[in-house]
């Protein structure tokens, strides 16, 4: 799952959308096609963004030399 590093952000956005949709069900009914299109669109955008903008390689921390050369 390292390939799709923006996917967790997309999934969290989908959860927010579904939560808002559930809260508004008595006030406004969002059409099913629009809801599914929104979910699919967010997933597609997050996957494409992950492919277009790969994660920056993390600098590996260097461990200090346990036996430093002494100048005696």
PDB file of N, H, CA, C and O in Angstrom:
ATOM      1  N   UNK A   1       0.809  -1.206   0.000  1.00  0.00           N
ATOM      2  CA  UNK A   1       0.000   0.000   0.000  1.00  0.00           C
ATOM      3  C   UNK A   1       0.852   1.270   0.000  1.00  0.00           C
ATOM      4  O   UNK A   1       0.313   2.377   0.040  1.00  0.00           O
ATOM      5  N   UNK A   2       2.166   1.119  -0.045  1.00  0.00           N
ATOM      6  H   UNK A   2       2.603   0.220  -0.078  1.00  0.00           H
ATOM      7  CA  UNK A   2       3.029   2.295  -0.102  1.00  0.00           C
ATOM      8  C   UNK A   2       2.847   3.042  -1.409  1.00  0.00           C
ATOM      9  O   UNK A   2       3.138   4.236  -1.493  1.00  0.00           O
ATOM     10  N   UNK A   3       2.365   2.343  -2.435  1.00  0.00           N
ATOM     11  H   UNK A   3       2.129   1.374  -2.368  1.00  0.00           H
ATOM     12  CA  UNK A   3       2.205   2.967  -3.747  1.00  0.00           C
ATOM     13  C   UNK A   3       1.124   4.044  -3.716  1.00  0.00           C
ATOM     14  O   UNK A   3       1.285   5.100  -4.327  1.00  0.00           O
ATOM     15  N   UNK A   4       0.036   3.788  -3.015  1.00  0.00           N
ATOM     16  H   UNK A   4      -0.095   2.931  -2.518  1.00  0.00           H
ATOM     17  CA  UNK A   4      -1.080   4.735  -2.964  1.00  0.00           C
ATOM     18  C   UNK A   4      -1.059   5.489  -1.629  1.00  0.00           C
ATOM     19  O   UNK A   4      -1.910   5.259  -0.770  1.00  0.00           O
ATOM     20  N   UNK A   5      -0.103   6.369  -1.464  1.00  0.00           N
ATOM     21  H   UNK A   5       0.588   6.556  -2.162  1.00  0.00           H
ATOM     22  CA  UNK A   5       0.068   7.043  -0.179  1.00  0.00           C
ATOM     23  C   UNK A   5      -0.978   8.127   0.077  1.00  0.00           C
ATOM     24  O   UNK A   5      -1.118   8.579   1.213  1.00  0.00           O
ATOM     25  N   UNK A   6      -1.715   8.554  -0.950  1.00  0.00           N
ATOM     26  H   UNK A   6      -1.602   8.187  -1.873  1.00  0.00           H
ATOM     27  CA  UNK A   6      -2.794   9.521  -0.748  1.00  0.00           C
ATOM     28  C   UNK A   6      -4.144   8.843  -0.518  1.00  0.00           C
ATOM     29  O   UNK A   6      -5.135   9.526  -0.260  1.00  0.00           O
ATOM     30  N   UNK A   7      -4.201   7.528  -0.605  1.00  0.00           N
ATOM     31  H   UNK A   7      -3.396   6.973  -0.814  1.00  0.00           H
ATOM     32  CA  UNK A   7      -5.453   6.807  -0.440  1.00  0.00           C
ATOM     33  C   UNK A   7      -6.075   7.001   0.949  1.00  0.00           C
ATOM     34  O   UNK A   7      -7.294   7.152   1.028  1.00  0.00           O
ATOM     35  N   UNK A   8      -5.317   7.005   2.036  1.00  0.00           N
ATOM     36  H   UNK A   8      -4.327   6.882   1.972  1.00  0.00           H
ATOM     37  CA  UNK A   8      -5.956   7.250   3.344  1.00  0.00           C
ATOM     38  C   UNK A   8      -6.660   8.611   3.415  1.00  0.00           C
ATOM     39  O   UNK A   8      -7.697   8.740   4.067  1.00  0.00           O
ATOM     40  N   UNK A   9      -6.099   9.621   2.747  1.00  0.00           N
ATOM     41  H   UNK A   9      -5.257   9.517   2.218  1.00  0.00           H
ATOM     42  CA  UNK A   9      -6.753  10.932   2.735  1.00  0.00           C
ATOM     43  C   UNK A   9      -8.059  10.869   1.947  1.00  0.00           C
ATOM     44  O   UNK A   9      -9.064  11.459   2.344  1.00  0.00           O
ATOM     45  N   UNK A  10      -8.033  10.148   0.831  1.00  0.00           N
ATOM     46  H   UNK A  10      -7.217   9.668   0.509  1.00  0.00           H
ATOM     47  CA  UNK A  10      -9.246   9.986   0.037  1.00  0.00           C
ATOM     48  C   UNK A  10     -10.320   9.230   0.798  1.00  0.00           C
ATOM     49  O   UNK A  10     -11.494   9.597   0.755  1.00  0.00           O
ATOM     50  N   UNK A  11      -9.919   8.169   1.497  1.00  0.00           N
ATOM     51  H   UNK A  11      -8.965   7.870   1.532  1.00  0.00           H
ATOM     52  CA  UNK A  11     -10.892   7.398   2.268  1.00  0.00           C
ATOM     53  C   UNK A  11     -11.470   8.209   3.416  1.00  0.00           C
ATOM     54  O   UNK A  11     -12.654   8.083   3.730  1.00  0.00           O
ATOM     55  N   UNK A  12     -10.653   9.035   4.041  1.00  0.00           N
ATOM     56  H   UNK A  12      -9.692   9.137   3.786  1.00  0.00           H
ATOM     57  CA  UNK A  12     -11.187   9.876   5.115  1.00  0.00           C
ATOM     58  C   UNK A  12     -12.157  10.915   4.562  1.00  0.00           C
ATOM     59  O   UNK A  12     -13.151  11.243   5.210  1.00  0.00           O
ATOM     60  N   UNK A  13     -11.877  11.429   3.378  1.00  0.00           N
ATOM     61  H   UNK A  13     -11.069  11.163   2.852  1.00  0.00           H
ATOM     62  CA  UNK A  13     -12.796  12.371   2.741  1.00  0.00           C
ATOM     63  C   UNK A  13     -14.119  11.680   2.400  1.00  0.00           C
ATOM     64  O   UNK A  13     -15.186  12.279   2.530  1.00  0.00           O
ATOM     65  N   UNK A  14     -14.048  10.439   1.972  1.00  0.00           N
ATOM     66  H   UNK A  14     -13.181   9.952   1.866  1.00  0.00           H
ATOM     67  CA  UNK A  14     -15.265   9.683   1.683  1.00  0.00           C
ATOM     68  C   UNK A  14     -16.072   9.467   2.960  1.00  0.00           C
ATOM     69  O   UNK A  14     -17.297   9.591   2.944  1.00  0.00           O
ATOM     70  N   UNK A  15     -15.405   9.147   4.055  1.00  0.00           N
ATOM     71  H   UNK A  15     -14.410   9.046   4.067  1.00  0.00           H
ATOM     72  CA  UNK A  15     -16.117   8.971   5.325  1.00  0.00           C
ATOM     73  C   UNK A  15     -16.794  10.261   5.772  1.00  0.00           C
ATOM     74  O   UNK A  15     -17.908  10.227   6.295  1.00  0.00           O
ATOM     75  N   UNK A  16     -16.137  11.391   5.571  1.00  0.00           N
ATOM     76  H   UNK A  16     -15.232  11.419   5.146  1.00  0.00           H
ATOM     77  CA  UNK A  16     -16.747  12.680   5.911  1.00  0.00           C
ATOM     78  C   UNK A  16     -17.966  12.920   5.032  1.00  0.00           C
ATOM     79  O   UNK A  16     -19.006  13.365   5.517  1.00  0.00           O
ATOM     80  N   UNK A  17     -17.842  12.628   3.743  1.00  0.00           N
ATOM     81  H   UNK A  17     -16.997  12.266   3.349  1.00  0.00           H
ATOM     82  CA  UNK A  17     -18.963  12.809   2.821  1.00  0.00           C
ATOM     83  C   UNK A  17     -20.151  11.936   3.226  1.00  0.00           C
ATOM     84  O   UNK A  17     -21.287  12.408   3.250  1.00  0.00           O
ATOM     85  N   UNK A  18     -19.894  10.676   3.542  1.00  0.00           N
ATOM     86  H   UNK A  18     -18.971  10.293   3.523  1.00  0.00           H
ATOM     87  CA  UNK A  18     -20.974   9.766   3.933  1.00  0.00           C
ATOM     88  C   UNK A  18     -21.618  10.230   5.239  1.00  0.00           C
ATOM     89  O   UNK A  18     -22.836  10.146   5.395  1.00  0.00           O
ATOM     90  N   UNK A  19     -20.806  10.718   6.173  1.00  0.00           N
ATOM     91  H   UNK A  19     -19.816  10.787   6.046  1.00  0.00           H
ATOM     92  CA  UNK A  19     -21.357  11.222   7.427  1.00  0.00           C
ATOM     93  C   UNK A  19     -22.264  12.430   7.210  1.00  0.00           C
ATOM     94  O   UNK A  19     -23.343  12.522   7.794  1.00  0.00           O
ATOM     95  N   UNK A  20     -21.814  13.351   6.367  1.00  0.00           N
ATOM     96  H   UNK A  20     -20.937  13.277   5.892  1.00  0.00           H
ATOM     97  CA  UNK A  20     -22.633  14.529   6.069  1.00  0.00           C
ATOM     98  C   UNK A  20     -23.904  14.109   5.336  1.00  0.00           C
ATOM     99  O   UNK A  20     -24.981  14.646   5.594  1.00  0.00           O
ATOM    100  N   UNK A  21     -23.779  13.162   4.435  1.00  0.00           N
ATOM    101  H   UNK A  21     -22.905  12.725   4.225  1.00  0.00           H
ATOM    102  CA  UNK A  21     -24.950  12.654   3.705  1.00  0.00           C
ATOM    103  C   UNK A  21     -25.961  12.053   4.680  1.00  0.00           C
ATOM    104  O   UNK A  21     -27.165  12.264   4.530  1.00  0.00           O
ATOM    105  N   UNK A  22     -25.489  11.317   5.663  1.00  0.00           N
ATOM    106  H   UNK A  22     -24.511  11.146   5.785  1.00  0.00           H
ATOM    107  CA  UNK A  22     -26.393  10.716   6.650  1.00  0.00           C
ATOM    108  C   UNK A  22     -27.057  11.775   7.523  1.00  0.00           C
ATOM    109  O   UNK A  22     -28.222  11.634   7.896  1.00  0.00           O
ATOM    110  N   UNK A  23     -26.320  12.831   7.848  1.00  0.00           N
ATOM    111  H   UNK A  23     -25.374  12.945   7.545  1.00  0.00           H
ATOM    112  CA  UNK A  23     -26.897  13.900   8.666  1.00  0.00           C
ATOM    113  C   UNK A  23     -27.966  14.688   7.907  1.00  0.00           C
ATOM    114  O   UNK A  23     -28.925  15.175   8.504  1.00  0.00           O
ATOM    115  N   UNK A  24     -27.797  14.808   6.602  1.00  0.00           N
ATOM    116  H   UNK A  24     -27.018  14.412   6.117  1.00  0.00           H
ATOM    117  CA  UNK A  24     -28.709  15.620   5.801  1.00  0.00           C
ATOM    118  C   UNK A  24     -29.861  14.831   5.191  1.00  0.00           C
ATOM    119  O   UNK A  24     -30.640  15.395   4.423  1.00  0.00           O
ATOM    120  N   UNK A  25     -29.992  13.552   5.507  1.00  0.00           N
ATOM    121  H   UNK A  25     -29.359  13.094   6.131  1.00  0.00           H
ATOM    122  CA  UNK A  25     -30.980  12.711   4.842  1.00  0.00           C
ATOM    123  C   UNK A  25     -32.408  13.234   5.047  1.00  0.00           C
ATOM    124  O   UNK A  25     -33.240  13.081   4.153  1.00  0.00           O
ATOM    125  N   UNK A  26     -32.710  13.840   6.185  1.00  0.00           N
ATOM    126  H   UNK A  26     -32.034  13.965   6.911  1.00  0.00           H
ATOM    127  CA  UNK A  26     -34.062  14.371   6.424  1.00  0.00           C
ATOM    128  C   UNK A  26     -34.268  15.731   5.779  1.00  0.00           C
ATOM    129  O   UNK A  26     -35.405  16.132   5.531  1.00  0.00           O
ATOM    130  N   UNK A  27     -33.191  16.440   5.507  1.00  0.00           N
ATOM    131  H   UNK A  27     -32.267  16.114   5.709  1.00  0.00           H
ATOM    132  CA  UNK A  27     -33.288  17.782   4.934  1.00  0.00           C
ATOM    133  C   UNK A  27     -33.210  17.724   3.411  1.00  0.00           C
ATOM    134  O   UNK A  27     -34.022  18.335   2.716  1.00  0.00           O
ATOM    135  N   UNK A  28     -32.222  16.982   2.896  1.00  0.00           N
ATOM    136  H   UNK A  28     -31.562  16.485   3.460  1.00  0.00           H
ATOM    137  CA  UNK A  28     -32.009  16.894   1.451  1.00  0.00           C
ATOM    138  C   UNK A  28     -31.517  15.499   1.109  1.00  0.00           C
ATOM    139  O   UNK A  28     -30.548  15.014   1.694  1.00  0.00           O
ATOM    140  N   UNK A  29     -32.174  14.866   0.178  1.00  0.00           N
ATOM    141  H   UNK A  29     -32.961  15.260  -0.297  1.00  0.00           H
ATOM    142  CA  UNK A  29     -31.771  13.527  -0.251  1.00  0.00           C
ATOM    143  C   UNK A  29     -30.821  13.650  -1.441  1.00  0.00           C
ATOM    144  O   UNK A  29     -31.214  14.078  -2.526  1.00  0.00           O
ATOM    145  N   UNK A  30     -29.571  13.269  -1.217  1.00  0.00           N
ATOM    146  H   UNK A  30     -29.252  12.921  -0.335  1.00  0.00           H
ATOM    147  CA  UNK A  30     -28.574  13.289  -2.286  1.00  0.00           C
ATOM    148  C   UNK A  30     -28.840  12.080  -3.184  1.00  0.00           C
ATOM    149  O   UNK A  30     -28.922  10.954  -2.695  1.00  0.00           O
ATOM    150  N   UNK A  31     -28.975  12.305  -4.480  1.00  0.00           N
ATOM    151  H   UNK A  31     -28.908  13.221  -4.877  1.00  0.00           H
ATOM    152  CA  UNK A  31     -29.234  11.183  -5.397  1.00  0.00           C
ATOM    153  C   UNK A  31     -28.128  10.127  -5.327  1.00  0.00           C
ATOM    154  O   UNK A  31     -26.958  10.447  -5.114  1.00  0.00           O
ATOM    155  N   UNK A  32     -28.519   8.874  -5.508  1.00  0.00           N
ATOM    156  H   UNK A  32     -29.470   8.615  -5.680  1.00  0.00           H
ATOM    157  CA  UNK A  32     -27.578   7.762  -5.400  1.00  0.00           C
ATOM    158  C   UNK A  32     -26.454   7.896  -6.428  1.00  0.00           C
ATOM    159  O   UNK A  32     -25.287   7.659  -6.116  1.00  0.00           O
ATOM    160  N   UNK A  33     -26.808   8.271  -7.635  1.00  0.00           N
ATOM    161  H   UNK A  33     -27.756   8.463  -7.889  1.00  0.00           H
ATOM    162  CA  UNK A  33     -25.790   8.413  -8.682  1.00  0.00           C
ATOM    163  C   UNK A  33     -24.755   9.464  -8.333  1.00  0.00           C
ATOM    164  O   UNK A  33     -23.566   9.285  -8.596  1.00  0.00           O
ATOM    165  N   UNK A  34     -25.212  10.575  -7.735  1.00  0.00           N
ATOM    166  H   UNK A  34     -26.178  10.721  -7.523  1.00  0.00           H
ATOM    167  CA  UNK A  34     -24.277  11.631  -7.340  1.00  0.00           C
ATOM    168  C   UNK A  34     -23.374  11.154  -6.201  1.00  0.00           C
ATOM    169  O   UNK A  34     -22.179  11.449  -6.180  1.00  0.00           O
ATOM    170  N   UNK A  35     -23.952  10.420  -5.264  1.00  0.00           N
ATOM    171  H   UNK A  35     -24.923  10.179  -5.281  1.00  0.00           H
ATOM    172  CA  UNK A  35     -23.163   9.915  -4.136  1.00  0.00           C
ATOM    173  C   UNK A  35     -22.112   8.913  -4.617  1.00  0.00           C
ATOM    174  O   UNK A  35     -20.951   8.982  -4.212  1.00  0.00           O
ATOM    175  N   UNK A  36     -22.521   7.988  -5.476  1.00  0.00           N
ATOM    176  H   UNK A  36     -23.464   7.932  -5.805  1.00  0.00           H
ATOM    177  CA  UNK A  36     -21.563   7.010  -5.995  1.00  0.00           C
ATOM    178  C   UNK A  36     -20.508   7.666  -6.869  1.00  0.00           C
ATOM    179  O   UNK A  36     -19.341   7.274  -6.843  1.00  0.00           O
ATOM    180  N   UNK A  37     -20.918   8.666  -7.642  1.00  0.00           N
ATOM    181  H   UNK A  37     -21.866   8.984  -7.663  1.00  0.00           H
ATOM    182  CA  UNK A  37     -19.958   9.395  -8.466  1.00  0.00           C
ATOM    183  C   UNK A  37     -18.938  10.139  -7.627  1.00  0.00           C
ATOM    184  O   UNK A  37     -17.758  10.201  -7.973  1.00  0.00           O
ATOM    185  N   UNK A  38     -19.406  10.706  -6.513  1.00  0.00           N
ATOM    186  H   UNK A  38     -20.365  10.656  -6.232  1.00  0.00           H
ATOM    187  CA  UNK A  38     -18.500  11.411  -5.605  1.00  0.00           C
ATOM    188  C   UNK A  38     -17.486  10.445  -4.993  1.00  0.00           C
ATOM    189  O   UNK A  38     -16.291  10.735  -4.944  1.00  0.00           O
ATOM    190  N   UNK A  39     -17.975   9.295  -4.528  1.00  0.00           N
ATOM    191  H   UNK A  39     -18.947   9.060  -4.567  1.00  0.00           H
ATOM    192  CA  UNK A  39     -17.086   8.298  -3.926  1.00  0.00           C
ATOM    193  C   UNK A  39     -16.069   7.800  -4.960  1.00  0.00           C
ATOM    194  O   UNK A  39     -14.874   7.727  -4.673  1.00  0.00           O
ATOM    195  N   UNK A  40     -16.539   7.463  -6.150  1.00  0.00           N
ATOM    196  H   UNK A  40     -17.510   7.523  -6.384  1.00  0.00           H
ATOM    197  CA  UNK A  40     -15.632   6.981  -7.196  1.00  0.00           C
ATOM    198  C   UNK A  40     -14.641   8.063  -7.608  1.00  0.00           C
ATOM    199  O   UNK A  40     -13.465   7.781  -7.834  1.00  0.00           O
ATOM    200  N   UNK A  41     -15.120   9.304  -7.707  1.00  0.00           N
ATOM    201  H   UNK A  41     -16.076   9.533  -7.524  1.00  0.00           H
ATOM    202  CA  UNK A  41     -14.243  10.409  -8.090  1.00  0.00           C
ATOM    203  C   UNK A  41     -13.135  10.643  -7.079  1.00  0.00           C
ATOM    204  O   UNK A  41     -11.981  10.857  -7.452  1.00  0.00           O
ATOM    205  N   UNK A  42     -13.483  10.602  -5.806  1.00  0.00           N
ATOM    206  H   UNK A  42     -14.420  10.428  -5.504  1.00  0.00           H
ATOM    207  CA  UNK A  42     -12.470  10.804  -4.763  1.00  0.00           C
ATOM    208  C   UNK A  42     -11.449   9.675  -4.790  1.00  0.00           C
ATOM    209  O   UNK A  42     -10.252   9.920  -4.643  1.00  0.00           O
ATOM    210  N   UNK A  43     -11.910   8.439  -4.978  1.00  0.00           N
ATOM    211  H   UNK A  43     -12.883   8.240  -5.097  1.00  0.00           H
ATOM    212  CA  UNK A  43     -10.975   7.317  -5.056  1.00  0.00           C
ATOM    213  C   UNK A  43     -10.046   7.455  -6.257  1.00  0.00           C
ATOM    214  O   UNK A  43      -8.840   7.241  -6.137  1.00  0.00           O
ATOM    215  N   UNK A  44     -10.595   7.808  -7.404  1.00  0.00           N
ATOM    216  H   UNK A  44     -11.575   7.983  -7.502  1.00  0.00           H
ATOM    217  CA  UNK A  44      -9.781   7.953  -8.614  1.00  0.00           C
ATOM    218  C   UNK A  44      -8.767   9.075  -8.455  1.00  0.00           C
ATOM    219  O   UNK A  44      -7.604   8.920  -8.826  1.00  0.00           O
ATOM    220  N   UNK A  45      -9.202  10.202  -7.906  1.00  0.00           N
ATOM    221  H   UNK A  45     -10.148  10.328  -7.605  1.00  0.00           H
ATOM    222  CA  UNK A  45      -8.286  11.336  -7.730  1.00  0.00           C
ATOM    223  C   UNK A  45      -7.166  10.978  -6.750  1.00  0.00           C
ATOM    224  O   UNK A  45      -6.010  11.333  -6.979  1.00  0.00           O
ATOM    225  N   UNK A  46      -7.497  10.284  -5.667  1.00  0.00           N
ATOM    226  H   UNK A  46      -8.436   9.996  -5.480  1.00  0.00           H
ATOM    227  CA  UNK A  46      -6.448   9.942  -4.700  1.00  0.00           C
ATOM    228  C   UNK A  46      -5.451   8.940  -5.276  1.00  0.00           C
ATOM    229  O   UNK A  46      -4.257   9.027  -4.989  1.00  0.00           O
ATOM    230  N   UNK A  47      -5.921   7.994  -6.082  1.00  0.00           N
ATOM    231  H   UNK A  47      -6.891   7.924  -6.315  1.00  0.00           H
ATOM    232  CA  UNK A  47      -5.009   7.031  -6.699  1.00  0.00           C
ATOM    233  C   UNK A  47      -4.144   7.719  -7.754  1.00  0.00           C
ATOM    234  O   UNK A  47      -2.936   7.489  -7.806  1.00  0.00           O
ATOM    235  N   UNK A  48      -4.747   8.557  -8.590  1.00  0.00           N
ATOM    236  H   UNK A  48      -5.729   8.744  -8.547  1.00  0.00           H
ATOM    237  CA  UNK A  48      -3.973   9.263  -9.624  1.00  0.00           C
ATOM    238  C   UNK A  48      -2.964  10.215  -8.989  1.00  0.00           C
ATOM    239  O   UNK A  48      -1.830  10.321  -9.455  1.00  0.00           O
ATOM    240  N   UNK A  49      -3.374  10.911  -7.923  1.00  0.00           N
ATOM    241  H   UNK A  49      -4.296  10.825  -7.544  1.00  0.00           H
ATOM    242  CA  UNK A  49      -2.442  11.811  -7.239  1.00  0.00           C
ATOM    243  C   UNK A  49      -1.273  11.029  -6.651  1.00  0.00           C
ATOM    244  O   UNK A  49      -0.136  11.501  -6.662  1.00  0.00           O
ATOM    245  N   UNK A  50      -1.553   9.832  -6.136  1.00  0.00           N
ATOM    246  H   UNK A  50      -2.477   9.448  -6.126  1.00  0.00           H
ATOM    247  CA  UNK A  50      -0.470   8.999  -5.593  1.00  0.00           C
ATOM    248  C   UNK A  50       0.507   8.570  -6.677  1.00  0.00           C
ATOM    249  O   UNK A  50       1.711   8.478  -6.436  1.00  0.00           O
ATOM    250  N   UNK A  51      -0.013   8.309  -7.870  1.00  0.00           N
ATOM    251  H   UNK A  51      -0.991   8.384  -8.065  1.00  0.00           H
ATOM    252  CA  UNK A  51       0.864   7.880  -8.958  1.00  0.00           C
ATOM    253  C   UNK A  51       1.641   9.053  -9.559  1.00  0.00           C
ATOM    254  O   UNK A  51       2.801   8.900  -9.944  1.00  0.00           O
ATOM    255  N   UNK A  52       1.001  10.224  -9.639  1.00  0.00           N
ATOM    256  H   UNK A  52       0.059  10.348  -9.326  1.00  0.00           H
ATOM    257  CA  UNK A  52       1.669  11.392 -10.226  1.00  0.00           C
ATOM    258  C   UNK A  52       2.686  12.025  -9.284  1.00  0.00           C
ATOM    259  O   UNK A  52       3.711  12.547  -9.723  1.00  0.00           O
ATOM    260  N   UNK A  53       2.399  11.974  -8.000  1.00  0.00           N
ATOM    261  H   UNK A  53       1.567  11.549  -7.644  1.00  0.00           H
ATOM    262  CA  UNK A  53       3.280  12.594  -7.004  1.00  0.00           C
ATOM    263  C   UNK A  53       3.750  11.527  -6.023  1.00  0.00           C
ATOM    264  O   UNK A  53       3.192  11.396  -4.933  1.00  0.00           O
ATOM    265  N   UNK A  54       4.773  10.764  -6.404  1.00  0.00           N
ATOM    266  H   UNK A  54       5.226  10.871  -7.289  1.00  0.00           H
ATOM    267  CA  UNK A  54       5.266   9.701  -5.507  1.00  0.00           C
ATOM    268  C   UNK A  54       5.845  10.305  -4.231  1.00  0.00           C
ATOM    269  O   UNK A  54       6.275  11.458  -4.218  1.00  0.00           O
ATOM    270  N   UNK A  55       5.850   9.517  -3.165  1.00  0.00           N
ATOM    271  H   UNK A  55       5.501   8.581  -3.176  1.00  0.00           H
ATOM    272  CA  UNK A  55       6.383  10.041  -1.906  1.00  0.00           C
ATOM    273  C   UNK A  55       7.877  10.333  -2.029  1.00  0.00           C
ATOM    274  O   UNK A  55       8.610   9.640  -2.734  1.00  0.00           O
ATOM    275  N   UNK A  56       8.294  11.354  -1.340  1.00  0.00           N
ATOM    276  H   UNK A  56       7.698  11.917  -0.767  1.00  0.00           H
ATOM    277  CA  UNK A  56       9.718  11.693  -1.336  1.00  0.00           C
ATOM    278  C   UNK A  56      10.453  10.633  -0.524  1.00  0.00           C
ATOM    279  O   UNK A  56       9.984  10.221   0.538  1.00  0.00           O
ATOM    280  N   UNK A  57      11.602  10.194  -1.024  1.00  0.00           N
ATOM    281  H   UNK A  57      11.982  10.529  -1.886  1.00  0.00           H
ATOM    282  CA  UNK A  57      12.344   9.180  -0.256  1.00  0.00           C
ATOM    283  C   UNK A  57      12.818   9.778   1.067  1.00  0.00           C
ATOM    284  O   UNK A  57      13.387  10.868   1.125  1.00  0.00           O
ATOM    285  N   UNK A  58      12.562   9.029   2.103  1.00  0.00           N
ATOM    286  H   UNK A  58      12.100   8.143   2.056  1.00  0.00           H
ATOM    287  CA  UNK A  58      12.974   9.494   3.428  1.00  0.00           C
ATOM    288  C   UNK A  58      14.474   9.272   3.595  1.00  0.00           C
ATOM    289  O   UNK A  58      15.025   8.256   3.172  1.00  0.00           O
ATOM    290  N   UNK A  59      15.102  10.237   4.213  1.00  0.00           N
ATOM    291  H   UNK A  59      14.654  11.062   4.557  1.00  0.00           H
ATOM    292  CA  UNK A  59      16.537  10.097   4.483  1.00  0.00           C
ATOM    293  C   UNK A  59      16.704   9.069   5.597  1.00  0.00           C
ATOM    294  O   UNK A  59      16.105   9.183   6.666  1.00  0.00           O
ATOM    295  N   UNK A  60      17.518   8.079   5.327  1.00  0.00           N
ATOM    296  H   UNK A  60      18.005   7.986   4.459  1.00  0.00           H
ATOM    297  CA  UNK A  60      17.742   7.066   6.350  1.00  0.00           C
ATOM    298  C   UNK A  60      18.690   7.633   7.395  1.00  0.00           C
ATOM    299  O   UNK A  60      19.762   8.140   7.065  1.00  0.00           O
ATOM    300  N   UNK A  61      18.294   7.544   8.637  1.00  0.00           N
ATOM    301  H   UNK A  61      17.423   7.132   8.905  1.00  0.00           H
ATOM    302  CA  UNK A  61      19.182   8.088   9.676  1.00  0.00           C
ATOM    303  C   UNK A  61      20.461   7.261   9.760  1.00  0.00           C
ATOM    304  O   UNK A  61      20.432   6.031   9.744  1.00  0.00           O
ATOM    305  N   UNK A  62      21.555   7.955   9.847  1.00  0.00           N
ATOM    306  H   UNK A  62      21.579   8.954   9.860  1.00  0.00           H
ATOM    307  CA  UNK A  62      22.840   7.259   9.947  1.00  0.00           C
ATOM    308  C   UNK A  62      23.125   6.965  11.406  1.00  0.00           C
ATOM    309  O   UNK A  62      22.943   7.808  12.284  1.00  0.00           O
ATOM    310  N   UNK A  63      23.571   5.756  11.634  1.00  0.00           N
ATOM    311  H   UNK A  63      23.719   5.071  10.920  1.00  0.00           H
ATOM    312  CA  UNK A  63      23.900   5.365  12.999  1.00  0.00           C
ATOM    313  C   UNK A  63      25.334   5.804  13.304  1.00  0.00           C
ATOM    314  O   UNK A  63      26.214   5.696  12.450  1.00  0.00           O
ATOM    315  N   UNK A  64      25.563   6.292  14.508  1.00  0.00           N
ATOM    316  H   UNK A  64      24.848   6.379  15.202  1.00  0.00           H
ATOM    317  CA  UNK A  64      26.941   6.675  14.851  1.00  0.00           C
ATOM    318  C   UNK A  64      27.841   5.433  14.896  1.00  0.00           C
ATOM    319  O   UNK A  64      27.408   4.341  15.263  1.00  0.00           O
ATOM    320  N   UNK A  65      29.077   5.632  14.519  1.00  0.00           N
ATOM    321  H   UNK A  65      29.429   6.519  14.220  1.00  0.00           H
ATOM    322  CA  UNK A  65      30.039   4.536  14.508  1.00  0.00           C
ATOM    323  C   UNK A  65      30.291   4.097  15.953  1.00  0.00           C
ATOM    324  O   UNK A  65      30.711   4.915  16.771  1.00  0.00           O
ATOM    325  N   UNK A  66      30.045   2.827  16.284  1.00  0.00           N
ATOM    326  H   UNK A  66      29.704   2.163  15.620  1.00  0.00           H
ATOM    327  CA  UNK A  66      30.257   2.390  17.667  1.00  0.00           C
ATOM    328  C   UNK A  66      31.731   2.345  18.057  1.00  0.00           C
ATOM    329  O   UNK A  66      32.060   2.382  19.243  1.00  0.00           O
ATOM    330  N   UNK A  67      32.618   2.266  17.070  1.00  0.00           N
ATOM    331  H   UNK A  67      32.352   2.236  16.107  1.00  0.00           H
ATOM    332  CA  UNK A  67      34.055   2.228  17.347  1.00  0.00           C
ATOM    333  C   UNK A  67      34.736   3.303  16.526  1.00  0.00           C
ATOM    334  O   UNK A  67      35.329   3.003  15.490  1.00  0.00           O
ATOM    335  N   UNK A  68      34.661   4.563  16.972  1.00  0.00           N
ATOM    336  H   UNK A  68      34.178   4.806  17.814  1.00  0.00           H
ATOM    337  CA  UNK A  68      35.294   5.619  16.192  1.00  0.00           C
ATOM    338  C   UNK A  68      36.818   5.462  16.212  1.00  0.00           C
ATOM    339  O   UNK A  68      37.411   5.008  17.191  1.00  0.00           O
ATOM    340  N   UNK A  69      37.405   5.848  15.120  1.00  0.00           N
ATOM    341  H   UNK A  69      36.924   6.217  14.325  1.00  0.00           H
ATOM    342  CA  UNK A  69      38.865   5.771  15.021  1.00  0.00           C
ATOM    343  C   UNK A  69      39.477   6.788  15.980  1.00  0.00           C
ATOM    344  O   UNK A  69      39.121   7.966  15.968  1.00  0.00           O
ATOM    345  N   UNK A  70      40.398   6.312  16.806  1.00  0.00           N
ATOM    346  H   UNK A  70      40.687   5.355  16.815  1.00  0.00           H
ATOM    347  CA  UNK A  70      41.039   7.213  17.745  1.00  0.00           C
ATOM    348  C   UNK A  70      42.398   7.648  17.212  1.00  0.00           C
ATOM    349  O   UNK A  70      43.110   6.866  16.582  1.00  0.00           O
ATOM    350  N   UNK A  71      42.740   8.872  17.466  1.00  0.00           N
ATOM    351  H   UNK A  71      42.162   9.508  17.978  1.00  0.00           H
ATOM    352  CA  UNK A  71      44.011   9.437  17.003  1.00  0.00           C
ATOM    353  C   UNK A  71      45.019   9.469  18.140  1.00  0.00           C
ATOM    354  O   UNK A  71      45.409  10.553  18.574  1.00  0.00           O
ATOM    355  N   UNK A  72      45.450   8.321  18.635  1.00  0.00           N
ATOM    356  H   UNK A  72      45.132   7.441  18.283  1.00  0.00           H
ATOM    357  CA  UNK A  72      46.411   8.276  19.742  1.00  0.00           C
ATOM    358  C   UNK A  72      47.801   8.164  19.228  1.00  0.00           C
ATOM    359  O   UNK A  72      48.747   8.112  20.013  1.00  0.00           O
TER     360      UNK A  72
END
